[in-house]
Amino acid sequence: MPAGLIDSYPLAVDRYDEMLAAPGKPRAHWQRFADRLTALPDEAMNRREQFVRSAIEADGVTYNVYSDPKGVKRPWELDMLPLIIDADEWARLGAAVAQRARLFNAMLADLYGERRLLTEGLLPPALVFGQHGYEWPCLGVQPPAGIWLHSYAVDLARAPDGQWWAIADRTQGPSGAGYALQNRIIISRTFPDAFRELQVQPLAGFFRSIQDSLARLAPTDGEAPLCVLLTPGPYNETYFEHAFLARYLGFPLVEGQDLTVRDDTVYLKTLRGLRRVHAILRRLDDDFCDPLELRADSALGVPGLLGAIRAGRVLMANQIGSGFLESAAVLGFLPAICERLLGEALMMPSVASWWCGEAPALEYVLEHLDELVIKPAYASMRMEAVFGHELKGDSRRRMIERILAQPHAYVGQEWVRLAQAPVWHRKLMPRSVGMRVFAAATPDGYTVMPGALGRVAPRAGMEVISMQRGGLSKDTWVRADRPVVRTTLLKRRLGVIDLVCGGTDVPSRVGENLFWMGRYAERCEASARVLRAALARISSADPETELRLSGLLAAARCTGVLPEPDADNADSPALEQALLAALTDAEQPGSVAANLRALAYAAGHVRERLSSDNWHALNHLEQLLSRPVASVDHALSALDQVMLSCIGLAGFAMDDMTRDEGWRFLILGRRLERLAGLSALISVPMAPHVREREPMFEWLLEAANSIVTYRARYRRMPELLPLVHLLVFDTTNPHSVGFQVEALQRYLARTARELGHPYPAPMIDPLARRLADFDLTRFEADECDLAVHALRTLLAEAQEAAGQLSDEIHRRFFTHTVHPMHLRSVA
């Protein structure tokens, strides 16, 4: 940091500061980091801040804040300065967090089992049975190895005296570990030298323990265990984390519709058949997991899932019914419960809490309202925390009335002045900070991640830390007391069973989204080429431009890029605006922007299957049209970038993806879309009303991405016969109709053979024969008009075959409504 920067950083007198022990004096474990930053000028700090923002944008790290205009595309907020924790302090914290995880696991086992805590008066029955989160159908469930909580998290706050306090427990499907890992990846690259010098403990070992634990504890019949990550879907606020963790852990990312239950056994519906699922790492709330026994209106769950859990046929992490212990009302009862269940004193104190369902607690809360924070007793209330000292007049009276009307629904907690830590935004500023610490169950006990998700208030003076309210995050560096040993999630050694069973079964939903990802990627590129050809000619003074442009506009309308006009006037000022709208208006069907949005939607559903580079290209493609395009020059520049990115996506598809059935559906989508698009495009100059075709041939070759091939091959102006051969019948040209048909035949035959489906010959083979039998010499004779008519008929058949084939692929492979897929267990 520049000289004097720490001196200008304000040290609060009423709260703990993570960085400073006294004005201008860093704490011992911060000293080396501060020393390393001393020589950095503001410009260097700002460049690193920009690097963090660019990395988040490039990686597509998002967090959906409900009602935020950016929606699911809202970027994750990450401050570049880490939160640094000393090794000795972390050792104490880790032991306390592991004990707390054991305690909550024991509480769940008791409350869904013998319920001694209720009969012995250690927990009020109304606090358990009075909330929706207690799932009665889970009574008597015996999870593998007695583990209810496979993952646990606790939100910590540091008091002014430096003591850490637990302010909230996360027991249902704790989120944030994936974001903590993503933060580590970015910040370790932002300060690589400091990261190595401070010997920061790595995080990979924690995630490997999750892998190993689920694999070892999952009930199997001798086969290799299949673990999946169950997500509510792309509209969940933490969907990025779900996809990121699934890819990092090597688990298929599934939605409820991807799973089915047969004979109390859970199966993944794949393109190959049904494959047994042995363990589910869930990010779906309890109520939504099984519409048969829990929430009947849930479209996200799996009917019969609880039956499979009861039968011991699948491991659920975390167990359904664990969410009710997230109630803030439980905190005040934990010390006695810990003594009873674990025979130990509670190592980490919870912030002092009073459940208003008890008369003495209610009286205390009302008397000390100014000193407390009022919170809901049950998560289903969806109420924000209220600081008592901020309540004045009518608002204070109304709060007291609500508490008195339903005292069991409210909790009063001591107001802890949160610690502060520095954040950087053009200068060093203090913000309230806390941590979310994670623990994972293993057969040998709970292990704690040697790091945390640092959580920072978005504004100075704000006491509530909430990512849903715009909070920032920090990477948490836990220093080691010895040299760090790096680890990896890769298995040390593979066995034969891994080679046989480590297949690439693709869920039908994933295959469908890859198919449409291929179609929309091709559609984006094709529409961009047509638009570029039109915009390049719109301002030309060439007298033949009007004829060429009219054909281009007809092609744009035929392929859906442009809507049908009210008046067809090529010189109208409205034409330019129509072409610009066809580029940038995402609400206009067929526009480049609309196709990009559809592409992003399909890709978002298969995010875990895309490499980081592939995802970066998709992000860049979507962002290209985020800024206004006000002129033809700007539009042409944007279209050039769109096409370059589309070409990059095609390159990733051909050179960056494993050739499994998912990849083949991606390629099938691209080939089928190109077949339909090319056939429609070539048909425009062949229409009966066209009297002069030759002026249209140049833009046709451009739009079909074959102009260079034509010039290199024939070295003359475009003519009908060579153009028709190149774009329709030349199977060596990847942008010809014939090439698409051959490719579709090849991929369909292999897909049908490997997935056990009949080959859809009626859809594609007759078209291939018509192409092979077409007599090109007719274009040389006097029957040229008849040859053009025959060609136009053939192209119409190609378009029809493409549409029929798309429908057939959906029925056979995605919805299975024709020739139902053989339901089999794939070992």
C-alpha positions in Angstrom: 0.0 0.0 0.0 1.3 3.5 -0.6 2.8 5.2 2.4 0.2 6.7 4.6 -2.6 4.5 3.3 -2.8 2.5 6.4 -2.6 5.6 8.5 -5.6 7.0 6.8 -7.6 3.9 7.3 -10.0 4.6 10.2 -9.8 2.3 13.2 -13.1 2.1 15.0 -13.1 2.3 18.8 -16.3 0.3 19.4 -15.4 -2.8 17.3 -12.7 -5.2 16.4 -10.6 -4.5 13.3 -9.3 -7.6 11.4 -6.2 -5.8 10.0 -5.1 -3.3 12.6 -4.2 -3.8 16.2 -3.7 -0.1 16.7 -3.8 3.0 14.5 -1.4 2.4 11.6 -0.1 -0.9 13.1 -1.1 -4.2 11.4 -1.7 -7.3 13.4 1.2 -9.8 13.4 -0.4 -12.2 10.9 -1.3 -9.3 8.5 2.1 -7.7 8.7 3.8 -9.5 5.8 0.8 -8.9 3.5 0.8 -5.2 4.4 4.5 -5.0 3.8 4.2 -6.5 0.3 1.5 -4.0 -0.6 3.4 -1.0 0.7 5.1 -0.3 -2.6 2.1 -0.6 -4.7 0.7 2.7 -6.0 -3.0 3.4 -6.4 -2.8 2.6 -10.1 -1.5 -0.9 -9.4 -4.2 -1.5 -6.9 -6.9 -0.4 -9.3 -5.5 -2.7 -12.0 -5.8 -5.6 -9.6 -9.3 -4.6 -8.8 -10.1 -4.5 -12.5 -8.5 -8.0 -12.8 -10.8 -9.4 -10.2 -13.9 -7.9 -12.0 -12.7 -9.2 -15.3 -12.1 -12.7 -13.9 -15.6 -12.8 -12.5 -17.0 -11.6 -15.8 -14.9 -14.1 -17.8 -15.8 -17.0 -15.5 -19.4 -16.0 -15.5 -19.6 -16.0 -11.7 -23.1 -14.9 -10.9 -25.4 -14.6 -7.9 -29.1 -14.0 -8.4 -30.5 -11.2 -6.1 -34.2 -11.5 -6.4 -35.8 -8.4 -7.9 -32.4 -7.2 -9.2 -32.7 -5.9 -12.8 -29.7 -8.0 -13.8 -31.5 -11.2 -12.6 -29.6 -14.4 -13.0 -26.8 -12.5 -14.7 -25.9 -10.4 -11.7 -22.1 -10.7 -11.2 -20.8 -12.1 -8.0 -19.3 -9.4 -5.8 -15.7 -10.0 -4.6 -13.4 -7.7 -2.8 -9.7 -8.2 -3.8 -8.3 -7.9 -0.3 -8.3 -11.3 1.6 -9.4 -11.9 5.2 -6.3 -13.3 6.9 -6.6 -15.7 9.9 -3.8 -16.9 12.0 -3.1 -20.7 12.2 -3.5 -21.0 16.0 -6.8 -19.1 16.0 -8.1 -21.2 13.1 -7.2 -24.4 15.0 -9.5 -23.4 17.8 -12.2 -22.3 15.4 -12.0 -25.5 13.4 -12.4 -27.7 16.5 -15.4 -25.6 17.7 -17.1 -25.8 14.2 -16.5 -29.6 14.0 -18.1 -30.0 17.5 -21.0 -27.9 16.4 -21.6 -30.1 13.3 -21.5 -33.2 15.5 -24.0 -31.6 17.9 -26.5 -30.7 15.2 -26.2 -34.2 13.6 -26.9 -35.7 17.0 -29.9 -33.4 17.5 -31.4 -34.5 14.2 -30.9 -38.2 15.0 -32.7 -37.6 18.3 -35.5 -35.5 17.1 -36.4 -37.9 14.3 -35.7 -40.9 16.5 -36.2 -41.2 20.3 -36.9 -37.5 20.9 -35.2 -37.5 24.3 -34.6 -33.8 24.0 -38.3 -33.2 24.1 -39.2 -35.7 26.8 -36.4 -34.4 29.0 -37.4 -30.7 28.5 -34.2 -29.6 26.9 -36.1 -28.3 23.8 -39.7 -27.0 23.8 -41.9 -29.3 21.7 -43.6 -26.2 20.2 -40.3 -25.1 18.8 -40.0 -28.3 16.9 -43.5 -29.3 16.0 -44.7 -25.8 15.6 -42.8 -25.0 12.4 -43.1 -26.3 8.8 -39.5 -27.4 8.6 -40.0 -30.4 10.8 -40.8 -33.2 8.3 -43.0 -35.8 9.9 -42.6 -38.4 7.1 -38.9 -38.6 8.0 -39.6 -40.0 11.5 -37.6 -43.2 12.0 -35.3 -42.8 9.0 -31.9 -44.4 9.5 -29.3 -42.7 7.2 -26.1 -44.6 6.3 -23.6 -44.5 9.2 -26.1 -42.4 11.2 -25.0 -39.2 9.4 -27.8 -36.7 8.9 -25.6 -33.7 8.1 -23.0 -34.4 5.4 -22.4 -30.7 5.1 -22.8 -28.0 7.7 -22.0 -24.3 7.8 -22.1 -21.6 10.5 -22.1 -17.9 10.2 -19.6 -16.3 12.6 -19.3 -12.7 13.8 -16.4 -11.3 15.9 -17.3 -9.3 18.9 -15.3 -6.1 20.0 -13.2 -8.3 22.4 -12.1 -10.5 19.5 -14.3 -13.5 20.5 -16.0 -15.3 17.7 -19.8 -15.9 18.1 -22.1 -18.2 16.1 -25.0 -16.1 14.8 -26.7 -18.6 12.4 -26.4 -22.3 11.5 -26.9 -23.7 8.1 -28.1 -27.3 8.1 -30.3 -27.9 5.1 -28.1 -27.4 2.0 -25.4 -24.9 3.0 -24.4 -22.7 0.2 -21.2 -20.8 -0.3 -18.4 -23.4 -0.3 -18.2 -23.3 -4.1 -18.1 -19.5 -4.0 -15.3 -19.6 -1.5 -13.4 -21.9 -3.8 -14.0 -19.6 -6.8 -12.9 -16.6 -4.7 -9.7 -18.5 -3.9 -9.0 -19.2 -7.5 -9.3 -15.5 -8.4 -7.6 -13.9 -5.4 -4.7 -16.3 -5.4 -4.0 -15.1 -9.0 -4.4 -11.5 -7.9 -1.7 -11.7 -5.3 0.3 -14.8 -6.3 3.5 -13.9 -4.5 1.8 -13.0 -1.2 -0.3 -16.2 -1.4 2.8 -18.3 -1.6 4.7 -16.4 1.0 2.0 -16.5 3.6 1.7 -20.3 3.2 -2.1 -20.2 2.8 -3.8 -23.6 3.5 -5.3 -25.1 0.3 -9.0 -26.0 0.0 -8.9 -29.0 -2.4 -8.5 -31.5 0.4 -11.8 -30.4 1.9 -13.6 -31.1 -1.3 -11.8 -34.4 -1.8 -13.1 -35.5 1.6 -16.6 -34.8 0.3 -16.0 -37.0 -2.7 -14.5 -39.8 -0.7 -17.1 -39.7 2.0 -20.1 -39.9 -0.3 -18.5 -42.7 -2.3 -17.6 -44.7 0.8 -20.9 -44.2 2.6 -23.2 -44.6 -0.4 -25.2 -47.9 -0.4 -24.1 -50.0 -3.4 -24.4 -53.6 -4.5 -20.8 -53.8 -5.5 -21.0 -51.4 -8.4 -19.1 -48.1 -8.6 -21.2 -45.5 -6.7 -22.8 -42.7 -8.8 -23.1 -39.4 -6.9 -25.2 -36.6 -8.4 -25.7 -33.0 -7.4 -29.4 -32.1 -7.3 -30.2 -28.5 -8.2 -33.5 -26.6 -8.4 -32.4 -25.2 -11.8 -30.8 -22.2 -13.4 -33.1 -19.7 -11.7 -31.9 -20.4 -8.2 -29.8 -17.6 -6.8 -26.8 -19.9 -6.3 -27.0 -21.9 -9.6 -23.5 -20.9 -10.6 -22.2 -22.6 -7.5 -24.2 -25.8 -8.2 -22.7 -26.0 -11.7 -19.2 -25.1 -10.5 -19.2 -27.7 -7.7 -20.7 -30.4 -9.9 -17.9 -29.9 -12.4 -15.2 -29.6 -9.7 -16.4 -32.7 -7.8 -17.1 -34.7 -11.0 -20.7 -35.2 -10.2 -23.5 -35.0 -12.8 -25.6 -31.9 -12.2 -29.3 -33.0 -12.2 -32.7 -31.6 -11.8 -35.7 -33.4 -10.3 -36.9 -34.3 -13.8 -33.7 -36.2 -14.5 -34.3 -38.7 -11.7 -36.9 -41.4 -11.3 -37.7 -44.0 -8.6 -38.3 -47.6 -9.4 -38.7 -50.2 -6.6 -37.3 -47.8 -4.0 -34.2 -47.2 -6.1 -33.3 -43.9 -7.6 -32.2 -43.8 -11.2 -30.8 -41.2 -13.5 -32.6 -41.0 -16.8 -29.9 -41.0 -19.5 -29.8 -41.3 -23.2 -28.6 -44.9 -22.7 -31.2 -45.9 -20.2 -31.6 -45.8 -16.4 -28.5 -45.7 -14.3 -28.7 -46.2 -10.6 -27.9 -43.3 -8.3 -26.3 -44.1 -5.0 -25.8 -40.7 -3.4 -27.4 -37.3 -3.9 -25.8 -34.1 -2.8 -28.8 -31.8 -2.8 -29.3 -28.1 -3.1 -33.1 -28.4 -3.1 -35.1 -27.4 -0.1 -36.7 -30.1 2.0 -40.3 -29.4 1.1 -39.7 -29.6 -2.7 -37.8 -33.0 -2.7 -40.7 -35.4 -2.9 -44.2 -34.3 -4.1 -45.7 -37.6 -3.0 -45.0 -37.1 0.7 -43.9 -33.5 1.2 -45.0 -30.5 -0.9 -47.6 -31.8 -3.4 -47.3 -28.8 -5.8 -43.5 -29.2 -6.2 -42.4 -29.6 -9.8 -38.7 -29.7 -8.7 -38.6 -32.9 -6.7 -38.6 -36.7 -7.4 -41.8 -38.7 -6.6 -40.9 -41.6 -4.3 -37.6 -40.2 -3.1 -38.4 -40.5 0.6 -39.3 -44.2 0.0 -35.9 -44.9 -1.5 -34.3 -43.1 1.5 -36.3 -45.1 4.0 -35.3 -48.3 2.2 -31.7 -47.4 2.6 -31.2 -47.5 -1.2 -29.8 -44.0 -1.6 -27.7 -41.6 0.5 -29.1 -38.1 0.8 -26.7 -35.3 1.7 -28.1 -33.5 3.7 -30.9 -35.7 4.9 -34.4 -34.4 4.2 -35.9 -32.7 7.3 -32.6 -31.1 8.4 -33.6 -27.6 7.7 -35.8 -26.8 10.7 -32.7 -26.6 12.9 -31.7 -23.4 11.2 -34.2 -21.6 13.4 -32.5 -18.9 15.4 -34.7 -19.9 18.4 -32.6 -23.1 18.9 -29.4 -21.2 19.8 -30.4 -20.5 23.4 -30.9 -24.2 24.1 -27.6 -25.5 22.7 -25.3 -25.4 25.8 -27.5 -27.8 27.7 -28.2 -30.0 24.7 -24.5 -30.2 24.0 -23.8 -31.4 27.5 -26.6 -34.0 27.2 -25.9 -35.4 23.8 -22.1 -35.1 23.5 -21.1 -34.9 27.2 -19.0 -31.8 26.4 -19.3 -28.1 27.0 -20.2 -26.1 23.9 -16.9 -24.7 22.6 -18.2 -21.9 20.5 -20.8 -19.7 22.1 -23.9 -18.6 20.2 -25.0 -15.0 20.3 -27.3 -14.6 23.2 -30.8 -15.5 22.1 -34.3 -15.4 23.7 -37.2 -17.3 22.2 -40.3 -15.3 22.8 -42.4 -18.5 23.0 -41.3 -18.7 26.7 -42.8 -16.1 29.0 -39.6 -15.0 30.8 -37.8 -14.6 27.4 -40.7 -12.6 26.0 -40.6 -10.3 29.0 -36.9 -9.8 28.6 -37.1 -9.0 24.9 -39.8 -6.4 25.4 -37.9 -4.7 28.2 -34.6 -4.7 26.3 -35.8 -4.1 22.8 -33.3 -1.3 22.2 -30.4 -3.6 22.8 -31.6 -6.5 20.7 -32.1 -7.6 17.1 -35.5 -9.2 16.4 -35.4 -12.2 14.1 -38.0 -14.7 12.9 -38.1 -18.0 14.8 -38.8 -19.9 11.6 -37.2 -19.7 8.2 -40.6 -19.9 6.4 -41.5 -16.4 7.8 -39.1 -14.7 5.3 -38.6 -11.7 7.6 -35.6 -9.4 7.7 -33.8 -8.8 10.9 -34.9 -5.7 12.7 -32.6 -3.7 15.0 -34.6 -2.6 18.1 -32.7 0.7 18.5 -33.9 1.7 15.0 -37.6 1.3 15.9 -39.3 4.6 16.8 -42.8 5.7 17.3 -45.5 3.7 15.3 -43.0 1.2 13.9 -41.9 0.3 17.5 -45.5 0.0 18.6 -46.4 -2.2 15.7 -43.4 -4.5 16.2 -44.4 -5.0 19.9 -48.0 -5.8 18.8 -46.8 -8.4 16.4 -44.6 -10.0 19.0 -47.4 -10.1 21.5 -49.8 -11.6 19.0 -47.5 -14.4 18.0 -44.6 -14.6 20.6 -43.5 -18.1 19.4 -42.7 -16.7 16.0 -40.0 -14.2 17.2 -36.5 -14.4 18.6 -34.5 -11.6 20.3 -30.8 -11.7 19.9 -28.0 -9.6 21.4 -26.8 -7.0 19.0 -23.1 -7.8 18.3 -21.1 -4.9 16.9 -19.5 -6.7 13.9 -15.8 -6.6 13.3 -14.6 -4.5 10.4 -12.1 -5.3 7.7 -10.6 -3.3 4.8 -12.0 -3.4 1.3 -10.6 -1.7 -1.7 -12.5 0.5 -4.1 -10.2 3.2 -5.3 -9.2 3.6 -1.7 -9.0 1.6 1.6 -12.3 1.6 3.4 -13.7 -0.3 6.4 -16.7 -2.5 6.2 -18.5 -4.8 8.6 -17.4 -8.4 8.1 -18.2 -12.0 9.1 -17.4 -15.5 8.0 -19.3 -18.6 6.9 -17.3 -21.6 7.8 -18.0 -25.1 6.4 -17.7 -28.6 7.7 -18.2 -32.0 5.9 -18.8 -35.4 7.4 -16.4 -38.2 6.8 -16.4 -41.8 8.2 -13.8 -40.5 10.7 -15.7 -37.4 11.9 -16.2 -33.9 10.6 -13.5 -32.0 8.8 -13.5 -28.2 8.5 -12.6 -26.4 5.3 -9.3 -24.4 6.0 -10.9 -21.2 4.7 -14.2 -19.6 4.7 -16.6 -17.4 2.7 -15.8 -13.9 3.9 -19.1 -11.9 4.0 -18.9 -8.1 3.9 -21.6 -5.4 4.3 -22.2 -3.5 1.1 -22.1 0.0 2.7 -20.2 1.7 5.5 -22.1 1.6 8.8 -24.4 -1.2 7.7 -24.7 -4.0 10.3 -26.6 -6.6 8.3 -24.5 -8.9 6.1 -26.6 -10.5 3.4 -25.6 -11.5 -0.1 -29.3 -11.0 -1.1 -29.0 -7.4 0.0 -26.0 -6.7 -2.2 -23.2 -7.9 0.2 -19.6 -8.4 -0.9 -17.5 -11.5 -0.4 -13.8 -12.1 0.5 -11.4 -14.9 0.1 -10.3 -16.1 3.6 -6.7 -17.0 3.9 -5.9 -19.4 6.8 -2.2 -19.4 7.4 -0.3 -22.6 8.0 2.2 -23.2 10.7 4.3 -25.4 8.4 5.0 -25.6 4.7 1.9 -26.2 2.7 1.4 -29.5 0.8 -0.8 -29.1 -2.3 -3.4 -31.7 -3.0 -5.7 -32.6 -5.9 -9.2 -34.1 -6.4 -7.8 -36.7 -8.8 -7.8 -40.3 -7.6 -4.4 -41.6 -6.7 -5.0 -44.8 -8.6 -7.9 -46.1 -10.8 -9.2 -49.6 -10.7 -10.8 -51.7 -13.3 -14.2 -50.9 -12.0 -13.5 -47.2 -12.7 -12.6 -47.9 -16.3 -15.7 -50.0 -16.9 -18.2 -47.9 -15.0 -16.8 -44.4 -15.4 -19.0 -43.9 -18.5 -20.3 -40.8 -20.0 -24.1 -41.4 -19.6 -25.8 -38.1 -20.4 -29.2 -37.2 -18.9 -31.9 -36.7 -21.6 -32.4 -33.1 -20.4 -28.7 -32.4 -20.9 -28.8 -34.0 -24.4 -31.8 -31.9 -25.3 -30.1 -28.7 -24.2 -26.9 -29.6 -26.0 -28.9 -30.2 -29.1 -30.5 -26.8 -28.9 -27.2 -25.2 -27.9 -25.9 -26.5 -31.2 -28.9 -25.2 -33.1 -28.8 -21.7 -31.6 -25.1 -21.4 -32.1 -25.5 -22.2 -35.8 -28.5 -19.9 -36.0 -26.6 -17.0 -34.4 -23.8 -17.3 -36.9 -26.1 -17.7 -39.9 -28.2 -14.7 -39.0 -25.1 -12.6 -38.4 -23.7 -13.4 -41.8 -27.0 -12.5 -43.6 -27.2 -9.2 -41.6 -23.6 -8.4 -42.3 -24.1 -8.9 -46.0 -27.1 -6.6 -45.9 -25.6 -3.8 -43.8 -22.4 -3.8 -46.0 -24.5 -3.0 -49.0 -27.1 -0.6 -47.5 -25.0 2.5 -48.1 -23.5 1.5 -51.5 -23.9 3.7 -54.5 -23.7 0.7 -56.9 -26.7 0.7 -59.2 -27.0 -3.1 -58.9 -27.2 -2.8 -55.1 -31.0 -2.4 -55.0 -31.5 -5.7 -56.7 -28.9 -7.4 -54.5 -30.3 -5.9 -51.4 -33.9 -6.8 -52.3 -32.8 -10.5 -52.5 -30.9 -10.2 -49.3 -33.9 -8.8 -47.5 -36.0 -11.6 -48.9 -33.4 -14.0 -47.6 -33.5 -12.3 -44.2 -37.2 -12.6 -44.0 -37.2 -16.2 -45.3 -34.8 -17.3 -42.6 -36.6 -15.3 -39.9 -33.9 -12.7 -39.3 -36.3 -9.9 -40.3 -40.0 -9.7 -39.8 -42.3 -9.1 -42.7 -42.4 -5.3 -43.5 -45.4 -3.0 -43.8 -43.8 -1.5 -46.9 -41.0 -2.9 -48.9 -38.9 0.2 -49.7 -35.1 -0.5 -49.8 -34.3 3.2 -49.7 -36.5 4.0 -46.7 -34.7 5.3 -43.6 -36.7 2.8 -41.6 -34.7 -0.1 -43.3 -31.5 0.8 -41.5 -33.3 0.8 -38.2 -35.0 -2.5 -39.0 -31.6 -4.1 -39.7 -30.1 -2.7 -36.5 -33.1 -4.0 -34.6 -32.5 -7.4 -36.2 -29.1 -7.3 -34.6 -29.8 -5.8 -31.1 -33.5 -6.2 -30.2 -33.6 -9.3 -28.0 -37.4 -9.1 -27.9 -37.7 -9.5 -31.7 -37.9 -13.2 -32.7 -35.1 -14.2 -35.0 -32.8 -11.3 -34.2 -29.2 -12.0 -33.4 -29.7 -10.8 -29.9 -32.7 -13.1 -29.4 -30.8 -16.1 -30.7 -27.9 -15.2 -28.4 -30.2 -15.1 -25.5 -31.7 -18.5 -26.4 -28.1 -19.9 -26.8 -27.2 -18.6 -23.4 -30.3 -20.2 -21.9 -29.5 -23.6 -23.4 -25.8 -23.4 -22.4 -26.8 -22.3 -18.9 -28.6 -25.7 -18.4 -25.4 -27.6 -19.3 -22.9 -25.3 -17.7 -21.1 -28.1 -15.9 -20.2 -29.8 -19.2 -18.5 -26.8 -20.7 -14.9 -25.9 -20.2 -13.9 -22.6 -18.7 -12.6 -21.4 -22.1 -15.9 -22.4 -23.7 -17.8 -20.6 -21.1 -15.7 -17.5 -21.5 -16.5 -17.5 -25.2 -20.2 -17.8 -24.5 -20.0 -14.9 -22.0 -18.1 -12.7 -24.4 -20.7 -13.5 -27.1 -23.6 -12.5 -24.9 -21.9 -9.3 -23.8 -21.2 -8.2 -27.4 -24.6 -6.7 -27.8 -25.1 -5.4 -24.3 -24.1 -1.9 -25.4 -26.2 0.2 -27.8 -25.4 0.0 -31.6 -26.3 3.3 -33.1 -24.7 3.2 -36.6 -24.0 0.8 -39.5 -20.3 1.0 -38.8 -20.8 -0.1 -35.2 -23.2 -2.8 -36.2 -20.7 -4.2 -38.8 -18.0 -4.2 -36.1 -20.3 -6.0 -33.6 -21.3 -8.6 -36.3 -17.6 -9.3 -37.0 -17.1 -10.0 -33.3 -20.2 -12.1 -33.1 -19.1 -14.3 -36.0 -15.6 -14.6 -34.5 -17.1 -15.8 -31.2 -19.4 -18.2 -33.0 -16.4 -19.6 -34.9 -14.7 -20.0 -31.6 -17.7 -21.9 -30.2 -17.6 -24.2 -33.2 -13.9 -24.7 -32.6 -14.5 -25.6 -28.9 -17.2 -28.1 -30.0 -14.8 -29.8 -32.4 -11.6 -29.7 -30.4 -12.5 -29.2 -26.7 -15.3 -31.6 -25.9 -15.3 -35.4 -25.3 -16.9 -37.3 -28.2 -19.7 -38.8 -26.1 -23.3 -38.9 -27.0 -23.9 -35.4 -25.5 -21.3 -34.0 -28.0 -23.0 -35.9 -30.9 -26.4 -34.2 -30.0 -24.6 -30.9 -30.0 -23.2 -31.6 -33.5 -26.6 -33.0 -34.7 -28.2 -29.7 -33.7 -25.6 -27.7 -35.6 -25.9 -29.9 -38.7 -29.6 -30.0 -38.7 -29.9 -26.2 -38.2 -27.4 -25.6 -41.0 -29.3 -28.0 -43.3 -32.5 -26.1 -42.7 -30.9 -22.6 -43.0 -28.8 -23.3 -46.1 -31.8 -24.8 -47.9 -34.0 -21.8 -47.1 -31.2 -19.4 -48.1 -30.4 -21.1 -51.4 -34.1 -21.2 -52.3 -34.3 -17.4 -52.4 -32.5 -16.8 -55.7 -34.3 -19.9 -57.1 -37.8 -18.5 -56.5 -40.1 -18.4 -59.6 -40.5 -14.7 -59.6 -36.8 -14.0 -59.7 -35.7 -12.9 -63.2 -32.1 -12.0 -62.5 -30.3 -14.5 -60.2 -26.7 -13.7 -60.9 -26.6 -10.4 -58.9 -27.7 -12.4 -55.9 -25.0 -15.1 -56.1 -22.2 -13.1 -54.4 -24.2 -12.3 -51.2 -25.5 -15.9 -51.2 -21.9 -17.2 -51.2 -21.0 -14.7 -48.4 -24.0 -15.7 -46.3 -23.2 -19.4 -46.9 -19.5 -18.8 -45.9 -18.3 -20.2 -49.2 -17.1 -17.1 -51.1 -13.4 -17.8 -50.5 -13.8 -21.4 -51.6 -15.6 -20.4 -54.8 -13.1 -17.8 -55.8 -10.1 -20.0 -55.1 -11.7 -22.9 -57.1 -13.2 -21.1 -60.1 -11.5 -17.6 -60.2 -14.4 -16.0 -61.9 -17.7 -14.3 -61.2 -20.3 -16.5 -59.5 -22.4 -18.6 -62.0 -25.4 -20.8 -61.4 -23.9 -24.3 -62.1 -20.7 -24.1 -60.0 -22.6 -22.2 -57.3 -25.3 -24.9 -57.1 -22.7 -27.7 -57.1 -20.7 -26.0 -54.3 -23.6 -25.1 -52.0 -25.8 -28.1 -52.6 -24.0 -31.2 -53.9 -20.3 -30.8 -52.9 -19.9 -33.1 -49.9 -16.4 -31.8 -49.3 -17.7 -28.3 -48.5 -18.8 -28.2 -44.9 -21.2 -25.4 -45.8 -23.2 -27.4 -48.4 -26.5 -29.2 -48.1 -24.9 -32.5 -49.1 -22.3 -32.3 -46.4 -25.0 -31.8 -43.7 -27.0 -34.8 -45.0 -23.9 -37.1 -45.0 -22.9 -35.9 -41.5 -26.5 -36.4 -40.2 -26.6 -39.9 -41.6 -23.2 -40.8 -40.0 -24.0 -39.3 -36.5 -27.6 -40.6 -36.4 -26.5 -44.2 -37.3 -23.9 -44.2 -34.6 -26.2 -42.6 -32.0 -29.0 -45.0 -32.8 -26.7 -48.0 -32.6 -25.1 -47.0 -29.3 -28.3 -45.9 -27.6 -30.4 -48.8 -28.8 -32.9 -46.9 -31.0 -34.1 -47.6 -34.5 -32.2 -45.5 -37.1 -34.6 -42.8 -38.4 -34.0 -43.7 -42.1 -37.3 -42.4 -43.4 -36.2 -38.9 -42.4 -32.9 -38.6 -44.0 -32.0 -41.5 -46.4 -34.5 -40.5 -49.1 -33.1 -37.0 -49.2 -29.5 -38.4 -49.5 -30.7 -40.5 -52.5 -32.3 -37.5 -54.1 -29.2 -35.5 -53.8 -27.0 -38.3 -55.3 -29.4 -38.9 -58.2 -29.8 -35.2 -59.2 -28.6 -34.6 -62.7 -26.5 -31.4 -62.8 -26.2 -31.6 -66.6 -29.7 -30.3 -66.8 -28.3 -26.8 -65.9 -26.2 -26.9 -69.1 -29.1 -27.8 -71.4 -32.2 -25.9 -72.5 -34.0 -27.2 -69.4 -32.3 -24.9 -67.0 -35.6 -23.5 -65.7 -36.8 -27.1 -65.1 -33.6 -27.9 -63.3 -34.0 -24.8 -61.1 -37.6 -25.9 -60.3 -36.4 -29.4 -59.4 -33.6 -27.9 -57.2 -36.2 -25.7 -55.5 -38.3 -28.7 -54.8 -35.3 -30.6 -53.5 -34.4 -27.8 -51.1 -38.0 -27.6 -49.9 -37.8 -31.4 -49.1 -34.5 -30.7 -47.2 -36.2 -28.1 -45.1 -39.2 -30.4 -44.4 -36.8 -33.3 -43.6 -34.9 -31.1 -41.1 -38.1 -30.2 -39.3 -39.3 -33.8 -39.2 -35.9 -35.1 -38.1 -35.8 -32.5 -35.2 -39.3 -33.7 -34.0 -38.2 -37.3 -34.3 -35.0 -36.7 -32.3 -37.1 -35.1 -29.5 -39.6 -38.0 -29.4 -37.0 -40.8 -29.5 -34.2 -39.4 -27.3 -35.6 -36.7 -25.1 -39.3 -37.3 -24.4 -39.2 -41.0 -25.3 -42.8 -40.9 -26.6 -42.1 -43.2 -29.6 -40.4 -46.5 -29.3 -39.9 -46.1 -25.5 -36.4 -46.5 -24.3 -35.7 -49.8 -22.6 -35.5 -49.2 -18.9 -32.5 -50.9 -17.6 -30.0 -50.5 -14.8 -26.6 -49.5 -16.2 -23.9 -50.7 -13.8 
